[in-house]
C-alpha cells in the first residue's frame, strides 16, 4: 500500500520588531508596527509575536543594545518564529550580525515591501522596476552571501580566495544587469510617453486616482468606469497604472488613471523605480485623493499621500478629496465630524454606490474650472469643422440654430487660432 505524505508547506512565521525613538513617539511606532503586520500578512507571512523597542542611541552593530537584542532573540525563538522582521531599515552589517546572533532569517520593512512588489508585478514595466529595486537593495549585501567562501585561500600566497573572486564576479554581473534594466526602462518609458502623447492629442482632460494603499482606488475606478481592474483586499494590489475613459454628464469625456498606492517609509529605491508610474499622477490636470474613512490611521495616511505628491511635483495640482468606505464607519456623528473637518470632501461607498454621482459631478466641475470651455458657431457651409471638433476637441454640448451649429467645447491650444473667428 502506498504511503501517504503531507505535502502542506506551512507559511513563514515571523516576529515583528518596532522601534520607538525621541523622533518616533510610541503611538506612531505602534501604528507602523500594525502596518508592518498587515504588509507581512498580505504576503502570506504569519505574525507570531511582536516587540516595541525604545532606543535612545543607535548601536552600529545591532541597531539596538546587546541586552535588548538577546531578549528579542529569546522571544522570537519562544514563539517558534522562522524570521525576525524589523520596521526600521537595517544596514548590511546589522542584518548579518542579527542573523549570526539569532540563527534566523532577519530582514526589514524595505526588503518586505520589495518582496510584496515582486509578487504583484505582472507587466514588463513593473517586473523591470521590481528587479531593479531588488538588485540595488542586494548589491551592498553580497558580502554576507559569500562570507564563508571568503575565508578559503586557494592558489599562491597573496591571491584572493574563491569566495572573494565569486563576490567580485557577482558584483560585476549585478552592476551590468542594473545598467541593462535602466536602459530597458528608458525604452518602456519612451513608449509610455508616446501613449500619453496620443491621449493628449485626443484632447481629453486627465485625472488620476491617488491615495494610500488599500484605500479603494481600483474599486472606485471600476465603479466610475465599469472597468474590470484587478481588486483585492491586500496592500499594493495595484502596481501598474490603468487608464479608462469616463463619459461626463454634460457631454464629453475624461481619462481617469488608477495609480500605485502610497505607504509610509516606502524604500527610496522603489520610489525611484516607480517614478514612471507616479508620473501619471504628476501630469494629471486633477487628482482624486481617495482615503479610507474607516481606517483609524486615515489622517496619517492622508499626510503620507500629500508628502509623496509634493515629492513628485504634484503638490499644487487641483484635487478632490474622497472619503471612501463610509459603509464601514459605524457612527453617523463620526461622518458629521468628517464633513466639518473636510467640507469639500465627497463621502462615498463603492459597495453601496453612495456618493458616486456626486463625485462624478464634482470631478466634472473641477475640470471645467481648470479648463474652461468655449462656445463656437460653425456655419453650415463649414460643417467639416464640426467633425474636426469631435475628433480633436472635447465637445460638451451641441445644438443647431437653423443656420449654424453651436458647439460648446474644450479646445486644444493648437486649434485656438484656427477657431478664433468662430467664437461666440
C-alpha positions, 0 to 999 in steps of 0.5 A, spaced: 500 500 500 502 506 498 504 511 503 501 517 504 505 524 505 503 531 507 505 535 502 502 542 506 508 547 506 506 551 512 507 559 511 513 563 514 512 565 521 515 571 523 516 576 529 515 583 528 520 588 531 518 596 532 522 601 534 520 607 538 525 613 538 525 621 541 523 622 533 518 616 533 513 617 539 510 610 541 503 611 538 506 612 531 511 606 532 505 602 534 501 604 528 507 602 523 508 596 527 500 594 525 502 596 518 508 592 518 503 586 520 498 587 515 504 588 509 507 581 512 500 578 512 498 580 505 504 576 503 502 570 506 507 571 512 504 569 519 505 574 525 507 570 531 509 575 536 511 582 536 516 587 540 516 595 541 523 597 542 525 604 545 532 606 543 535 612 545 542 611 541 543 607 535 548 601 536 552 600 529 552 593 530 545 591 532 541 597 531 539 596 538 543 594 545 546 587 546 541 586 552 535 588 548 537 584 542 538 577 546 531 578 549 528 579 542 532 573 540 529 569 546 522 571 544 522 570 537 525 563 538 519 562 544 514 563 539 517 558 534 518 564 529 522 562 522 524 570 521 525 576 525 522 582 521 524 589 523 520 596 521 526 600 521 531 599 515 537 595 517 544 596 514 548 590 511 552 589 517 546 589 522 542 584 518 548 579 518 550 580 525 542 579 527 542 573 523 549 570 526 546 572 533 539 569 532 540 563 527 534 566 523 532 569 517 532 577 519 530 582 514 526 589 514 520 593 512 524 595 505 526 588 503 518 586 505 515 591 501 520 589 495 518 582 496 510 584 496 512 588 489 515 582 486 509 578 487 504 583 484 508 585 478 505 582 472 507 587 466 514 588 463 514 595 466 513 593 473 517 586 473 523 591 470 522 596 476 521 590 481 528 587 479 531 593 479 529 595 486 531 588 488 538 588 485 540 595 488 537 593 495 542 586 494 548 589 491 551 592 498 549 585 501 553 580 497 558 580 502 554 576 507 552 571 501 559 569 500 562 570 507 564 563 508 567 562 501 571 568 503 575 565 508 578 559 503 585 561 500 586 557 494 592 558 489 599 562 491 600 566 497 597 573 496 591 571 491 584 572 493 580 566 495 574 563 491 569 566 495 572 573 494 573 572 486 565 569 486 563 576 490 567 580 485 564 576 479 557 577 482 558 584 483 560 585 476 554 581 473 549 585 478 552 592 476 551 590 468 544 587 469 542 594 473 545 598 467 541 593 462 534 594 466 535 602 466 536 602 459 530 597 458 526 602 462 528 608 458 525 604 452 518 602 456 518 609 458 519 612 451 513 608 449 509 610 455 510 617 453 508 616 446 501 613 449 500 619 453 502 623 447 496 620 443 491 621 449 493 628 449 492 629 442 485 626 443 484 632 447 481 629 453 482 632 460 486 627 465 485 625 472 488 620 476 486 616 482 491 617 488 491 615 495 494 610 500 494 603 499 488 599 500 484 605 500 479 603 494 482 606 488 481 600 483 474 599 486 472 606 485 475 606 478 471 600 476 465 603 479 466 610 475 468 606 469 465 599 469 472 597 468 474 590 470 481 592 474 484 587 478 481 588 486 483 585 492 483 586 499 491 586 500 496 592 500 499 594 493 494 590 489 495 595 484 502 596 481 501 598 474 497 604 472 490 603 468 487 608 464 479 608 462 475 613 459 469 616 463 463 619 459 461 626 463 454 628 464 454 634 460 457 631 454 464 629 453 469 625 456 475 624 461 481 619 462 481 617 469 488 613 471 488 608 477 495 609 480 500 605 485 498 606 492 502 610 497 505 607 504 509 610 509 517 609 509 516 606 502 524 604 500 527 610 496 529 605 491 522 603 489 520 610 489 525 611 484 523 605 480 516 607 480 517 614 478 514 612 471 508 610 474 507 616 479 508 620 473 501 619 471 499 622 477 504 628 476 501 630 469 494 629 471 490 636 470 486 633 477 487 628 482 482 624 486 485 623 493 481 617 495 482 615 503 479 610 507 474 613 512 474 607 516 481 606 517 483 609 524 490 611 521 486 615 515 489 622 517 496 619 517 495 616 511 492 622 508 499 626 510 503 620 507 499 621 500 500 629 500 508 628 502 509 623 496 505 628 491 509 634 493 515 629 492 513 628 485 511 635 483 504 634 484 503 638 490 499 644 487 495 640 482 487 641 483 484 635 487 478 632 490 478 629 496 474 622 497 472 619 503 471 612 501 468 606 505 463 610 509 459 603 509 464 601 514 464 607 519 459 605 524 457 612 527 453 617 523 456 623 528 463 620 526 461 622 518 458 629 521 465 630 524 468 628 517 464 633 513 466 639 518 473 637 518 473 636 510 467 640 507 469 639 500 470 632 501 465 627 497 463 621 502 462 615 498 461 607 498 463 603 492 459 597 495 453 601 496 454 606 490 453 612 495 456 618 493 458 616 486 454 621 482 456 626 486 463 625 485 462 624 478 459 631 478 464 634 482 470 631 478 466 634 472 466 641 475 473 641 477 475 640 470 471 645 467 474 650 472 481 648 470 479 648 463 474 652 461 470 651 455 468 655 449 462 656 445 463 656 437 458 657 431 460 653 425 456 655 419 453 650 415 457 651 409 463 649 414 460 643 417 467 639 416 469 643 422 464 640 426 467 633 425 474 636 426 471 638 433 469 631 435 475 628 433 480 633 436 476 637 441 472 635 447 465 637 445 460 638 451 454 640 448 451 641 441 445 644 438 443 647 431 440 654 430 437 653 423 443 656 420 449 654 424 451 649 429 453 651 436 458 647 439 460 648 446 467 645 447 474 644 450 479 646 445 486 644 444 491 650 444 493 648 437 486 649 434 485 656 438 487 660 432 484 656 427 477 657 431 478 664 433 473 667 428 468 662 430 467 664 437 461 666 440 
